[in-house]
């Protein structure tokens, strides 16, 4: 049973990812700052498949120890899904430098360092899958999300070069860039703004977290063994 690491696992896309992975027969270690009740409920359902590590990716220095603990407790790691991210919004000119630093630390530094130590273990086994969760904002832009957009664009660049570094070891590296998803965040938009977002899509609706999770399942499968260094956009066509 292959082991997959999912960061930002307690809610939203991360929780949906855990559900789909478990149903597909993977063993999963979820990592997040706090464990949600929904995650705890899922653990009770999959007692021998789903495990949890509490960790705040603001702490860069502890990542190596975290990976050592996971390897010792749960065995070889086949896949990593870098999903954890934060999204302070605000005009750059008025954004506090502390927030800028935190966005860069959590959204860029943390996944790169986590990938560094996990990819070392994958290299020893000559196999692995690394999936970075980006965003269409990294390529389209959005007012008030300049720093967030910069972090997601960086992740796409990271994916392309790392795929070249790890390809000869049979390790694939890809990005999934979701569009606006049906989450509690977008439900708060309401009214004309939400309808305008839906109208941008040729399909006339938003994607769901389960749509994005399905793309992750595909990239972990044998059907995707020759896909690496690319970005799969899941946005119901809104960027077409």
Biotite code that builds the C-alpha atoms (Angstrom):
import biotite.structure as struc

atoms = struc.array([
    struc.Atom([0.000, 0.000, 0.000], chain_id="A", res_id=1, res_name="UNK", atom_name="CA", element="C"),
    struc.Atom([1.740, 3.166, -1.235], chain_id="A", res_id=2, res_name="UNK", atom_name="CA", element="C"),
    struc.Atom([2.116, 6.031, 1.252], chain_id="A", res_id=3, res_name="UNK", atom_name="CA", element="C"),
    struc.Atom([1.089, 9.549, 0.220], chain_id="A", res_id=4, res_name="UNK", atom_name="CA", element="C"),
    struc.Atom([1.820, 12.725, 2.203], chain_id="A", res_id=5, res_name="UNK", atom_name="CA", element="C"),
    struc.Atom([-0.825, 15.472, 1.972], chain_id="A", res_id=6, res_name="UNK", atom_name="CA", element="C"),
    struc.Atom([-0.142, 18.889, 3.488], chain_id="A", res_id=7, res_name="UNK", atom_name="CA", element="C"),
    struc.Atom([-3.002, 21.192, 4.479], chain_id="A", res_id=8, res_name="UNK", atom_name="CA", element="C"),
    struc.Atom([-5.104, 18.093, 5.030], chain_id="A", res_id=9, res_name="UNK", atom_name="CA", element="C"),
    struc.Atom([-7.755, 19.129, 7.556], chain_id="A", res_id=10, res_name="UNK", atom_name="CA", element="C"),
    struc.Atom([-10.274, 20.922, 5.340], chain_id="A", res_id=11, res_name="UNK", atom_name="CA", element="C"),
    struc.Atom([-11.205, 21.962, 1.832], chain_id="A", res_id=12, res_name="UNK", atom_name="CA", element="C"),
    struc.Atom([-9.120, 20.497, -0.965], chain_id="A", res_id=13, res_name="UNK", atom_name="CA", element="C"),
    struc.Atom([-6.726, 18.732, 1.421], chain_id="A", res_id=14, res_name="UNK", atom_name="CA", element="C"),
    struc.Atom([-9.530, 16.852, 3.139], chain_id="A", res_id=15, res_name="UNK", atom_name="CA", element="C"),
    struc.Atom([-11.093, 15.918, -0.211], chain_id="A", res_id=16, res_name="UNK", atom_name="CA", element="C"),
    struc.Atom([-7.697, 14.646, -1.354], chain_id="A", res_id=17, res_name="UNK", atom_name="CA", element="C"),
    struc.Atom([-7.417, 12.426, 1.707], chain_id="A", res_id=18, res_name="UNK", atom_name="CA", element="C"),
    struc.Atom([-10.875, 10.958, 1.077], chain_id="A", res_id=19, res_name="UNK", atom_name="CA", element="C"),
    struc.Atom([-10.132, 10.164, -2.572], chain_id="A", res_id=20, res_name="UNK", atom_name="CA", element="C"),
    struc.Atom([-6.726, 8.687, -1.775], chain_id="A", res_id=21, res_name="UNK", atom_name="CA", element="C"),
    struc.Atom([-8.151, 6.435, 0.912], chain_id="A", res_id=22, res_name="UNK", atom_name="CA", element="C"),
    struc.Atom([-10.924, 5.208, -1.386], chain_id="A", res_id=23, res_name="UNK", atom_name="CA", element="C"),
    struc.Atom([-8.257, 4.482, -4.014], chain_id="A", res_id=24, res_name="UNK", atom_name="CA", element="C"),
    struc.Atom([-6.379, 2.259, -1.580], chain_id="A", res_id=25, res_name="UNK", atom_name="CA", element="C"),
    struc.Atom([-3.487, 4.508, -0.560], chain_id="A", res_id=26, res_name="UNK", atom_name="CA", element="C"),
    struc.Atom([-2.101, 4.959, 2.931], chain_id="A", res_id=27, res_name="UNK", atom_name="CA", element="C"),
    struc.Atom([-2.145, 8.648, 3.840], chain_id="A", res_id=28, res_name="UNK", atom_name="CA", element="C"),
    struc.Atom([-0.349, 10.908, 6.301], chain_id="A", res_id=29, res_name="UNK", atom_name="CA", element="C"),
    struc.Atom([-2.124, 14.250, 6.586], chain_id="A", res_id=30, res_name="UNK", atom_name="CA", element="C"),
    struc.Atom([-0.238, 17.283, 7.858], chain_id="A", res_id=31, res_name="UNK", atom_name="CA", element="C"),
    struc.Atom([-1.839, 20.510, 9.091], chain_id="A", res_id=32, res_name="UNK", atom_name="CA", element="C"),
    struc.Atom([-1.674, 23.044, 11.912], chain_id="A", res_id=33, res_name="UNK", atom_name="CA", element="C"),
    struc.Atom([-4.810, 21.711, 13.580], chain_id="A", res_id=34, res_name="UNK", atom_name="CA", element="C"),
    struc.Atom([-6.858, 18.551, 13.160], chain_id="A", res_id=35, res_name="UNK", atom_name="CA", element="C"),
    struc.Atom([-10.448, 19.242, 12.145], chain_id="A", res_id=36, res_name="UNK", atom_name="CA", element="C"),
    struc.Atom([-13.398, 17.185, 13.338], chain_id="A", res_id=37, res_name="UNK", atom_name="CA", element="C"),
    struc.Atom([-13.985, 16.086, 9.728], chain_id="A", res_id=38, res_name="UNK", atom_name="CA", element="C"),
    struc.Atom([-10.435, 14.721, 9.563], chain_id="A", res_id=39, res_name="UNK", atom_name="CA", element="C"),
    struc.Atom([-10.875, 12.946, 12.915], chain_id="A", res_id=40, res_name="UNK", atom_name="CA", element="C"),
    struc.Atom([-14.097, 11.389, 11.630], chain_id="A", res_id=41, res_name="UNK", atom_name="CA", element="C"),
    struc.Atom([-12.272, 10.175, 8.523], chain_id="A", res_id=42, res_name="UNK", atom_name="CA", element="C"),
    struc.Atom([-9.550, 8.676, 10.709], chain_id="A", res_id=43, res_name="UNK", atom_name="CA", element="C"),
    struc.Atom([-12.138, 6.703, 12.651], chain_id="A", res_id=44, res_name="UNK", atom_name="CA", element="C"),
    struc.Atom([-13.393, 5.287, 9.365], chain_id="A", res_id=45, res_name="UNK", atom_name="CA", element="C"),
    struc.Atom([-9.912, 4.418, 8.056], chain_id="A", res_id=46, res_name="UNK", atom_name="CA", element="C"),
    struc.Atom([-8.016, 3.523, 11.228], chain_id="A", res_id=47, res_name="UNK", atom_name="CA", element="C"),
    struc.Atom([-5.300, 1.525, 9.468], chain_id="A", res_id=48, res_name="UNK", atom_name="CA", element="C"),
    struc.Atom([-4.847, 3.849, 6.473], chain_id="A", res_id=49, res_name="UNK", atom_name="CA", element="C"),
    struc.Atom([-5.050, 7.466, 7.647], chain_id="A", res_id=50, res_name="UNK", atom_name="CA", element="C"),
    struc.Atom([-2.570, 9.106, 10.004], chain_id="A", res_id=51, res_name="UNK", atom_name="CA", element="C"),
    struc.Atom([-1.941, 12.648, 11.173], chain_id="A", res_id=52, res_name="UNK", atom_name="CA", element="C"),
    struc.Atom([0.983, 14.918, 11.929], chain_id="A", res_id=53, res_name="UNK", atom_name="CA", element="C"),
    struc.Atom([0.432, 18.334, 13.472], chain_id="A", res_id=54, res_name="UNK", atom_name="CA", element="C"),
    struc.Atom([2.802, 20.884, 11.966], chain_id="A", res_id=55, res_name="UNK", atom_name="CA", element="C"),
    struc.Atom([2.908, 24.602, 11.179], chain_id="A", res_id=56, res_name="UNK", atom_name="CA", element="C"),
    struc.Atom([4.897, 25.311, 8.019], chain_id="A", res_id=57, res_name="UNK", atom_name="CA", element="C"),
    struc.Atom([5.863, 28.700, 9.375], chain_id="A", res_id=58, res_name="UNK", atom_name="CA", element="C"),
    struc.Atom([8.561, 26.635, 11.107], chain_id="A", res_id=59, res_name="UNK", atom_name="CA", element="C"),
    struc.Atom([11.030, 25.918, 8.316], chain_id="A", res_id=60, res_name="UNK", atom_name="CA", element="C"),
    struc.Atom([13.737, 24.524, 10.582], chain_id="A", res_id=61, res_name="UNK", atom_name="CA", element="C"),
    struc.Atom([11.679, 21.586, 11.838], chain_id="A", res_id=62, res_name="UNK", atom_name="CA", element="C"),
    struc.Atom([10.816, 20.136, 8.422], chain_id="A", res_id=63, res_name="UNK", atom_name="CA", element="C"),
    struc.Atom([13.780, 17.751, 8.222], chain_id="A", res_id=64, res_name="UNK", atom_name="CA", element="C"),
    struc.Atom([12.857, 16.258, 11.603], chain_id="A", res_id=65, res_name="UNK", atom_name="CA", element="C"),
    struc.Atom([9.214, 15.973, 10.497], chain_id="A", res_id=66, res_name="UNK", atom_name="CA", element="C"),
    struc.Atom([10.211, 13.920, 7.450], chain_id="A", res_id=67, res_name="UNK", atom_name="CA", element="C"),
    struc.Atom([12.465, 11.668, 9.537], chain_id="A", res_id=68, res_name="UNK", atom_name="CA", element="C"),
    struc.Atom([9.578, 10.997, 11.926], chain_id="A", res_id=69, res_name="UNK", atom_name="CA", element="C"),
    struc.Atom([7.176, 10.145, 9.099], chain_id="A", res_id=70, res_name="UNK", atom_name="CA", element="C"),
    struc.Atom([9.676, 7.762, 7.502], chain_id="A", res_id=71, res_name="UNK", atom_name="CA", element="C"),
    struc.Atom([10.366, 6.054, 10.829], chain_id="A", res_id=72, res_name="UNK", atom_name="CA", element="C"),
    struc.Atom([6.708, 5.726, 11.822], chain_id="A", res_id=73, res_name="UNK", atom_name="CA", element="C"),
    struc.Atom([5.018, 4.962, 8.498], chain_id="A", res_id=74, res_name="UNK", atom_name="CA", element="C"),
    struc.Atom([7.652, 3.664, 6.080], chain_id="A", res_id=75, res_name="UNK", atom_name="CA", element="C"),
    struc.Atom([8.640, 4.546, 2.527], chain_id="A", res_id=76, res_name="UNK", atom_name="CA", element="C"),
    struc.Atom([6.991, 7.566, 0.908], chain_id="A", res_id=77, res_name="UNK", atom_name="CA", element="C"),
    struc.Atom([5.667, 7.135, -2.630], chain_id="A", res_id=78, res_name="UNK", atom_name="CA", element="C"),
    struc.Atom([3.883, 10.452, -3.156], chain_id="A", res_id=79, res_name="UNK", atom_name="CA", element="C"),
    struc.Atom([3.865, 14.028, -1.871], chain_id="A", res_id=80, res_name="UNK", atom_name="CA", element="C"),
    struc.Atom([1.054, 16.518, -2.445], chain_id="A", res_id=81, res_name="UNK", atom_name="CA", element="C"),
    struc.Atom([2.155, 20.039, -1.521], chain_id="A", res_id=82, res_name="UNK", atom_name="CA", element="C"),
    struc.Atom([-1.261, 21.536, -0.853], chain_id="A", res_id=83, res_name="UNK", atom_name="CA", element="C"),
    struc.Atom([-0.769, 23.681, 2.278], chain_id="A", res_id=84, res_name="UNK", atom_name="CA", element="C"),
    struc.Atom([-0.794, 27.420, 1.555], chain_id="A", res_id=85, res_name="UNK", atom_name="CA", element="C"),
    struc.Atom([-1.991, 30.699, 2.985], chain_id="A", res_id=86, res_name="UNK", atom_name="CA", element="C"),
    struc.Atom([-3.590, 33.571, 1.094], chain_id="A", res_id=87, res_name="UNK", atom_name="CA", element="C"),
    struc.Atom([-3.357, 37.031, 2.655], chain_id="A", res_id=88, res_name="UNK", atom_name="CA", element="C"),
    struc.Atom([-5.123, 39.372, 0.266], chain_id="A", res_id=89, res_name="UNK", atom_name="CA", element="C"),
    struc.Atom([-4.578, 43.098, 0.022], chain_id="A", res_id=90, res_name="UNK", atom_name="CA", element="C"),
    struc.Atom([-3.000, 45.771, -2.136], chain_id="A", res_id=91, res_name="UNK", atom_name="CA", element="C"),
    struc.Atom([0.792, 45.401, -2.125], chain_id="A", res_id=92, res_name="UNK", atom_name="CA", element="C"),
    struc.Atom([1.405, 49.014, -1.151], chain_id="A", res_id=93, res_name="UNK", atom_name="CA", element="C"),
    struc.Atom([-0.479, 48.622, 2.119], chain_id="A", res_id=94, res_name="UNK", atom_name="CA", element="C"),
    struc.Atom([0.393, 45.004, 2.925], chain_id="A", res_id=95, res_name="UNK", atom_name="CA", element="C"),
    struc.Atom([2.538, 44.539, 6.019], chain_id="A", res_id=96, res_name="UNK", atom_name="CA", element="C"),
    struc.Atom([6.006, 43.166, 5.335], chain_id="A", res_id=97, res_name="UNK", atom_name="CA", element="C"),
    struc.Atom([5.361, 40.484, 7.959], chain_id="A", res_id=98, res_name="UNK", atom_name="CA", element="C"),
    struc.Atom([2.495, 39.159, 5.829], chain_id="A", res_id=99, res_name="UNK", atom_name="CA", element="C"),
    struc.Atom([4.638, 39.216, 2.692], chain_id="A", res_id=100, res_name="UNK", atom_name="CA", element="C"),
    struc.Atom([7.349, 37.217, 4.450], chain_id="A", res_id=101, res_name="UNK", atom_name="CA", element="C"),
    struc.Atom([4.830, 34.709, 5.778], chain_id="A", res_id=102, res_name="UNK", atom_name="CA", element="C"),
    struc.Atom([3.338, 34.123, 2.321], chain_id="A", res_id=103, res_name="UNK", atom_name="CA", element="C"),
    struc.Atom([6.773, 33.482, 0.846], chain_id="A", res_id=104, res_name="UNK", atom_name="CA", element="C"),
    struc.Atom([7.798, 31.255, 3.753], chain_id="A", res_id=105, res_name="UNK", atom_name="CA", element="C"),
    struc.Atom([4.687, 29.072, 3.856], chain_id="A", res_id=106, res_name="UNK", atom_name="CA", element="C"),
    struc.Atom([3.836, 28.985, 0.134], chain_id="A", res_id=107, res_name="UNK", atom_name="CA", element="C"),
    struc.Atom([7.360, 28.715, -1.356], chain_id="A", res_id=108, res_name="UNK", atom_name="CA", element="C"),
    struc.Atom([10.084, 27.926, 1.163], chain_id="A", res_id=109, res_name="UNK", atom_name="CA", element="C"),
    struc.Atom([8.172, 25.279, 3.110], chain_id="A", res_id=110, res_name="UNK", atom_name="CA", element="C"),
    struc.Atom([7.094, 23.119, 0.139], chain_id="A", res_id=111, res_name="UNK", atom_name="CA", element="C"),
    struc.Atom([10.556, 23.374, -1.417], chain_id="A", res_id=112, res_name="UNK", atom_name="CA", element="C"),
    struc.Atom([12.279, 22.259, 1.775], chain_id="A", res_id=113, res_name="UNK", atom_name="CA", element="C"),
    struc.Atom([9.705, 19.525, 2.436], chain_id="A", res_id=114, res_name="UNK", atom_name="CA", element="C"),
    struc.Atom([10.208, 18.297, -1.131], chain_id="A", res_id=115, res_name="UNK", atom_name="CA", element="C"),
    struc.Atom([13.980, 18.373, -0.672], chain_id="A", res_id=116, res_name="UNK", atom_name="CA", element="C"),
    struc.Atom([13.913, 15.871, 2.174], chain_id="A", res_id=117, res_name="UNK", atom_name="CA", element="C"),
    struc.Atom([11.142, 13.679, 0.800], chain_id="A", res_id=118, res_name="UNK", atom_name="CA", element="C"),
    struc.Atom([12.711, 13.515, -2.677], chain_id="A", res_id=119, res_name="UNK", atom_name="CA", element="C"),
    struc.Atom([15.937, 12.251, -1.066], chain_id="A", res_id=120, res_name="UNK", atom_name="CA", element="C"),
    struc.Atom([13.989, 9.252, 0.198], chain_id="A", res_id=121, res_name="UNK", atom_name="CA", element="C"),
    struc.Atom([12.348, 8.770, -3.207], chain_id="A", res_id=122, res_name="UNK", atom_name="CA", element="C"),
    struc.Atom([15.761, 8.812, -4.908], chain_id="A", res_id=123, res_name="UNK", atom_name="CA", element="C"),
    struc.Atom([16.852, 5.897, -2.752], chain_id="A", res_id=124, res_name="UNK", atom_name="CA", element="C"),
    struc.Atom([13.878, 3.857, -3.989], chain_id="A", res_id=125, res_name="UNK", atom_name="CA", element="C"),
    struc.Atom([14.127, 5.102, -7.592], chain_id="A", res_id=126, res_name="UNK", atom_name="CA", element="C"),
    struc.Atom([10.432, 6.004, -7.748], chain_id="A", res_id=127, res_name="UNK", atom_name="CA", element="C"),
    struc.Atom([7.973, 8.643, -6.587], chain_id="A", res_id=128, res_name="UNK", atom_name="CA", element="C"),
    struc.Atom([5.355, 11.230, -7.456], chain_id="A", res_id=129, res_name="UNK", atom_name="CA", element="C"),
    struc.Atom([5.444, 14.895, -6.425], chain_id="A", res_id=130, res_name="UNK", atom_name="CA", element="C"),
    struc.Atom([2.361, 17.042, -7.023], chain_id="A", res_id=131, res_name="UNK", atom_name="CA", element="C"),
    struc.Atom([2.350, 20.752, -6.270], chain_id="A", res_id=132, res_name="UNK", atom_name="CA", element="C"),
    struc.Atom([-0.964, 22.569, -5.920], chain_id="A", res_id=133, res_name="UNK", atom_name="CA", element="C"),
    struc.Atom([-0.710, 25.889, -7.707], chain_id="A", res_id=134, res_name="UNK", atom_name="CA", element="C"),
    struc.Atom([-3.451, 28.274, -8.832], chain_id="A", res_id=135, res_name="UNK", atom_name="CA", element="C"),
    struc.Atom([-4.633, 29.944, -12.012], chain_id="A", res_id=136, res_name="UNK", atom_name="CA", element="C"),
    struc.Atom([-3.820, 33.212, -10.192], chain_id="A", res_id=137, res_name="UNK", atom_name="CA", element="C"),
    struc.Atom([-0.149, 32.376, -10.780], chain_id="A", res_id=138, res_name="UNK", atom_name="CA", element="C"),
    struc.Atom([-0.649, 32.919, -14.517], chain_id="A", res_id=139, res_name="UNK", atom_name="CA", element="C"),
    struc.Atom([-3.731, 35.145, -14.824], chain_id="A", res_id=140, res_name="UNK", atom_name="CA", element="C"),
    struc.Atom([-3.214, 37.506, -11.895], chain_id="A", res_id=141, res_name="UNK", atom_name="CA", element="C"),
    struc.Atom([-5.881, 39.020, -9.667], chain_id="A", res_id=142, res_name="UNK", atom_name="CA", element="C"),
    struc.Atom([-6.103, 42.432, -8.011], chain_id="A", res_id=143, res_name="UNK", atom_name="CA", element="C"),
    struc.Atom([-5.191, 42.187, -4.338], chain_id="A", res_id=144, res_name="UNK", atom_name="CA", element="C"),
    struc.Atom([-3.378, 38.865, -4.712], chain_id="A", res_id=145, res_name="UNK", atom_name="CA", element="C"),
    struc.Atom([-0.029, 39.963, -6.161], chain_id="A", res_id=146, res_name="UNK", atom_name="CA", element="C"),
    struc.Atom([2.132, 38.262, -3.526], chain_id="A", res_id=147, res_name="UNK", atom_name="CA", element="C"),
    struc.Atom([-0.038, 35.135, -3.433], chain_id="A", res_id=148, res_name="UNK", atom_name="CA", element="C"),
    struc.Atom([0.113, 35.034, -7.251], chain_id="A", res_id=149, res_name="UNK", atom_name="CA", element="C"),
    struc.Atom([3.894, 35.368, -7.122], chain_id="A", res_id=150, res_name="UNK", atom_name="CA", element="C"),
    struc.Atom([4.162, 32.385, -4.788], chain_id="A", res_id=151, res_name="UNK", atom_name="CA", element="C"),
    struc.Atom([1.998, 30.209, -7.040], chain_id="A", res_id=152, res_name="UNK", atom_name="CA", element="C"),
    struc.Atom([3.930, 31.227, -10.156], chain_id="A", res_id=153, res_name="UNK", atom_name="CA", element="C"),
    struc.Atom([7.132, 30.276, -8.317], chain_id="A", res_id=154, res_name="UNK", atom_name="CA", element="C"),
    struc.Atom([5.765, 26.807, -7.619], chain_id="A", res_id=155, res_name="UNK", atom_name="CA", element="C"),
    struc.Atom([5.191, 26.237, -11.342], chain_id="A", res_id=156, res_name="UNK", atom_name="CA", element="C"),
    struc.Atom([8.793, 27.207, -12.083], chain_id="A", res_id=157, res_name="UNK", atom_name="CA", element="C"),
    struc.Atom([9.982, 24.922, -9.288], chain_id="A", res_id=158, res_name="UNK", atom_name="CA", element="C"),
    struc.Atom([8.009, 22.043, -10.808], chain_id="A", res_id=159, res_name="UNK", atom_name="CA", element="C"),
    struc.Atom([9.560, 22.384, -14.256], chain_id="A", res_id=160, res_name="UNK", atom_name="CA", element="C"),
    struc.Atom([13.186, 22.396, -13.122], chain_id="A", res_id=161, res_name="UNK", atom_name="CA", element="C"),
    struc.Atom([12.730, 19.738, -10.445], chain_id="A", res_id=162, res_name="UNK", atom_name="CA", element="C"),
    struc.Atom([11.118, 17.429, -13.002], chain_id="A", res_id=163, res_name="UNK", atom_name="CA", element="C"),
    struc.Atom([14.364, 17.579, -14.965], chain_id="A", res_id=164, res_name="UNK", atom_name="CA", element="C"),
    struc.Atom([16.453, 16.877, -11.864], chain_id="A", res_id=165, res_name="UNK", atom_name="CA", element="C"),
    struc.Atom([14.439, 13.843, -10.774], chain_id="A", res_id=166, res_name="UNK", atom_name="CA", element="C"),
    struc.Atom([13.243, 12.351, -14.050], chain_id="A", res_id=167, res_name="UNK", atom_name="CA", element="C"),
    struc.Atom([16.124, 9.897, -14.464], chain_id="A", res_id=168, res_name="UNK", atom_name="CA", element="C"),
    struc.Atom([15.226, 8.436, -11.067], chain_id="A", res_id=169, res_name="UNK", atom_name="CA", element="C"),
    struc.Atom([11.670, 7.640, -12.255], chain_id="A", res_id=170, res_name="UNK", atom_name="CA", element="C"),
    struc.Atom([10.190, 10.452, -10.133], chain_id="A", res_id=171, res_name="UNK", atom_name="CA", element="C"),
    struc.Atom([7.570, 12.688, -11.745], chain_id="A", res_id=172, res_name="UNK", atom_name="CA", element="C"),
    struc.Atom([6.871, 16.267, -10.680], chain_id="A", res_id=173, res_name="UNK", atom_name="CA", element="C"),
    struc.Atom([3.750, 18.162, -11.758], chain_id="A", res_id=174, res_name="UNK", atom_name="CA", element="C"),
    struc.Atom([1.581, 21.119, -10.794], chain_id="A", res_id=175, res_name="UNK", atom_name="CA", element="C"),
    struc.Atom([-2.205, 21.237, -10.644], chain_id="A", res_id=176, res_name="UNK", atom_name="CA", element="C"),
    struc.Atom([-3.592, 24.758, -10.999], chain_id="A", res_id=177, res_name="UNK", atom_name="CA", element="C"),
    struc.Atom([-7.200, 24.963, -9.776], chain_id="A", res_id=178, res_name="UNK", atom_name="CA", element="C"),
    struc.Atom([-9.528, 27.770, -10.693], chain_id="A", res_id=179, res_name="UNK", atom_name="CA", element="C"),
    struc.Atom([-12.187, 29.114, -8.366], chain_id="A", res_id=180, res_name="UNK", atom_name="CA", element="C"),
    struc.Atom([-13.612, 26.197, -6.442], chain_id="A", res_id=181, res_name="UNK", atom_name="CA", element="C"),
    struc.Atom([-16.908, 25.673, -4.675], chain_id="A", res_id=182, res_name="UNK", atom_name="CA", element="C"),
    struc.Atom([-15.723, 26.170, -1.109], chain_id="A", res_id=183, res_name="UNK", atom_name="CA", element="C"),
    struc.Atom([-16.739, 28.170, 1.938], chain_id="A", res_id=184, res_name="UNK", atom_name="CA", element="C"),
    struc.Atom([-14.457, 30.929, 0.624], chain_id="A", res_id=185, res_name="UNK", atom_name="CA", element="C"),
    struc.Atom([-16.319, 31.380, -2.657], chain_id="A", res_id=186, res_name="UNK", atom_name="CA", element="C"),
    struc.Atom([-19.732, 30.893, -1.045], chain_id="A", res_id=187, res_name="UNK", atom_name="CA", element="C"),
    struc.Atom([-19.024, 34.108, 0.834], chain_id="A", res_id=188, res_name="UNK", atom_name="CA", element="C"),
    struc.Atom([-18.727, 36.062, -2.414], chain_id="A", res_id=189, res_name="UNK", atom_name="CA", element="C"),
    struc.Atom([-22.382, 35.786, -3.307], chain_id="A", res_id=190, res_name="UNK", atom_name="CA", element="C"),
    struc.Atom([-24.411, 37.813, -5.759], chain_id="A", res_id=191, res_name="UNK", atom_name="CA", element="C"),
    struc.Atom([-22.996, 39.406, -8.900], chain_id="A", res_id=192, res_name="UNK", atom_name="CA", element="C"),
    struc.Atom([-19.337, 38.674, -8.158], chain_id="A", res_id=193, res_name="UNK", atom_name="CA", element="C"),
    struc.Atom([-19.870, 34.918, -7.938], chain_id="A", res_id=194, res_name="UNK", atom_name="CA", element="C"),
    struc.Atom([-22.076, 34.919, -11.030], chain_id="A", res_id=195, res_name="UNK", atom_name="CA", element="C"),
    struc.Atom([-19.421, 36.856, -12.956], chain_id="A", res_id=196, res_name="UNK", atom_name="CA", element="C"),
    struc.Atom([-16.842, 34.205, -12.075], chain_id="A", res_id=197, res_name="UNK", atom_name="CA", element="C"),
    struc.Atom([-19.188, 31.457, -13.241], chain_id="A", res_id=198, res_name="UNK", atom_name="CA", element="C"),
    struc.Atom([-19.858, 33.274, -16.527], chain_id="A", res_id=199, res_name="UNK", atom_name="CA", element="C"),
    struc.Atom([-16.141, 33.227, -17.352], chain_id="A", res_id=200, res_name="UNK", atom_name="CA", element="C"),
    struc.Atom([-16.345, 29.452, -17.566], chain_id="A", res_id=201, res_name="UNK", atom_name="CA", element="C"),
    struc.Atom([-17.492, 27.922, -20.877], chain_id="A", res_id=202, res_name="UNK", atom_name="CA", element="C"),
    struc.Atom([-19.156, 25.258, -18.725], chain_id="A", res_id=203, res_name="UNK", atom_name="CA", element="C"),
    struc.Atom([-20.994, 27.879, -16.667], chain_id="A", res_id=204, res_name="UNK", atom_name="CA", element="C"),
    struc.Atom([-19.947, 26.719, -13.220], chain_id="A", res_id=205, res_name="UNK", atom_name="CA", element="C"),
    struc.Atom([-17.083, 26.455, -10.747], chain_id="A", res_id=206, res_name="UNK", atom_name="CA", element="C"),
    struc.Atom([-15.012, 23.341, -10.257], chain_id="A", res_id=207, res_name="UNK", atom_name="CA", element="C"),
    struc.Atom([-15.280, 21.381, -7.017], chain_id="A", res_id=208, res_name="UNK", atom_name="CA", element="C"),
    struc.Atom([-12.512, 20.264, -4.685], chain_id="A", res_id=209, res_name="UNK", atom_name="CA", element="C"),
    struc.Atom([-13.328, 16.714, -5.740], chain_id="A", res_id=210, res_name="UNK", atom_name="CA", element="C"),
    struc.Atom([-12.610, 17.617, -9.390], chain_id="A", res_id=211, res_name="UNK", atom_name="CA", element="C"),
    struc.Atom([-9.129, 18.741, -8.373], chain_id="A", res_id=212, res_name="UNK", atom_name="CA", element="C"),
    struc.Atom([-8.636, 15.710, -6.139], chain_id="A", res_id=213, res_name="UNK", atom_name="CA", element="C"),
    struc.Atom([-9.469, 13.488, -9.115], chain_id="A", res_id=214, res_name="UNK", atom_name="CA", element="C"),
    struc.Atom([-6.604, 15.047, -11.062], chain_id="A", res_id=215, res_name="UNK", atom_name="CA", element="C"),
    struc.Atom([-4.243, 14.215, -8.209], chain_id="A", res_id=216, res_name="UNK", atom_name="CA", element="C"),
    struc.Atom([-5.400, 10.585, -8.274], chain_id="A", res_id=217, res_name="UNK", atom_name="CA", element="C"),
    struc.Atom([-4.676, 10.507, -12.004], chain_id="A", res_id=218, res_name="UNK", atom_name="CA", element="C"),
    struc.Atom([-1.153, 11.902, -11.605], chain_id="A", res_id=219, res_name="UNK", atom_name="CA", element="C"),
    struc.Atom([-0.391, 9.264, -8.961], chain_id="A", res_id=220, res_name="UNK", atom_name="CA", element="C"),
    struc.Atom([-1.593, 6.457, -11.226], chain_id="A", res_id=221, res_name="UNK", atom_name="CA", element="C"),
    struc.Atom([0.335, 4.362, -13.762], chain_id="A", res_id=222, res_name="UNK", atom_name="CA", element="C"),
    struc.Atom([-1.596, 6.132, -16.524], chain_id="A", res_id=223, res_name="UNK", atom_name="CA", element="C"),
    struc.Atom([0.396, 9.291, -15.717], chain_id="A", res_id=224, res_name="UNK", atom_name="CA", element="C"),
    struc.Atom([3.848, 7.686, -15.554], chain_id="A", res_id=225, res_name="UNK", atom_name="CA", element="C"),
    struc.Atom([5.034, 9.698, -18.579], chain_id="A", res_id=226, res_name="UNK", atom_name="CA", element="C"),
    struc.Atom([3.615, 13.048, -17.491], chain_id="A", res_id=227, res_name="UNK", atom_name="CA", element="C"),
    struc.Atom([6.126, 15.288, -15.743], chain_id="A", res_id=228, res_name="UNK", atom_name="CA", element="C"),
    struc.Atom([7.153, 18.926, -15.609], chain_id="A", res_id=229, res_name="UNK", atom_name="CA", element="C"),
    struc.Atom([3.721, 20.171, -16.609], chain_id="A", res_id=230, res_name="UNK", atom_name="CA", element="C"),
    struc.Atom([0.787, 22.110, -15.179], chain_id="A", res_id=231, res_name="UNK", atom_name="CA", element="C"),
    struc.Atom([-2.717, 20.690, -15.359], chain_id="A", res_id=232, res_name="UNK", atom_name="CA", element="C"),
    struc.Atom([-5.326, 23.433, -15.122], chain_id="A", res_id=233, res_name="UNK", atom_name="CA", element="C"),
    struc.Atom([-8.644, 22.485, -13.552], chain_id="A", res_id=234, res_name="UNK", atom_name="CA", element="C"),
    struc.Atom([-10.872, 25.541, -13.893], chain_id="A", res_id=235, res_name="UNK", atom_name="CA", element="C"),
    struc.Atom([-13.934, 24.570, -15.954], chain_id="A", res_id=236, res_name="UNK", atom_name="CA", element="C"),
    struc.Atom([-12.311, 26.392, -18.864], chain_id="A", res_id=237, res_name="UNK", atom_name="CA", element="C"),
    struc.Atom([-12.328, 29.875, -17.325], chain_id="A", res_id=238, res_name="UNK", atom_name="CA", element="C"),
    struc.Atom([-8.790, 30.634, -18.576], chain_id="A", res_id=239, res_name="UNK", atom_name="CA", element="C"),
    struc.Atom([-9.420, 29.320, -22.094], chain_id="A", res_id=240, res_name="UNK", atom_name="CA", element="C"),
])
